[in-house]
Amino acid sequence: MATPAYMSVTGTKQGLITAGAFTADSVGNTYQEGHED
């Protein structure tokens, strides 16, 4: 069973690059509410 790791990537010009990257559509059944960004 996979263990999810949570990481945010912020660029100096782009801001929060990983905004909305961990969603139910992108990761399926490992999705956990509150960790979208």
C-alpha positions as CSV (number, residue, x, y, z in Angstrom):
1,M,0.0,0.0,0.0
2,A,1.4,3.4,-1.0
3,T,2.0,6.0,1.7
4,P,1.3,9.5,0.5
5,A,3.8,12.3,1.2
6,Y,2.7,15.9,1.2
7,M,4.9,18.6,-0.3
8,S,4.3,22.2,-1.6
9,V,6.4,23.7,-4.3
10,T,6.5,27.5,-4.4
11,G,8.3,29.5,-7.1
12,T,9.7,32.9,-6.7
13,K,7.8,34.2,-9.7
14,Q,5.1,31.6,-10.1
15,G,3.8,31.4,-6.5
16,L,2.3,28.1,-5.4
17,I,3.2,25.8,-8.3
18,T,1.5,22.7,-6.7
19,A,-1.8,24.5,-6.0
20,G,-4.7,22.1,-6.4
21,A,-2.4,19.2,-7.5
22,F,-3.5,16.6,-4.9
23,T,-7.2,16.2,-5.9
24,A,-9.5,13.2,-6.1
25,D,-9.3,13.4,-9.9
26,S,-5.5,13.3,-10.0
27,V,-4.7,10.7,-7.4
28,G,-7.8,8.6,-7.0
29,N,-8.6,6.7,-3.8
30,T,-5.5,8.0,-1.9
31,Y,-7.0,11.5,-1.9
32,Q,-7.3,13.1,1.6
33,E,-9.4,16.2,2.1
34,G,-7.4,19.2,3.4
35,H,-4.2,18.3,1.4
36,E,-5.3,19.7,-2.0
37,D,-2.4,22.2,-2.1
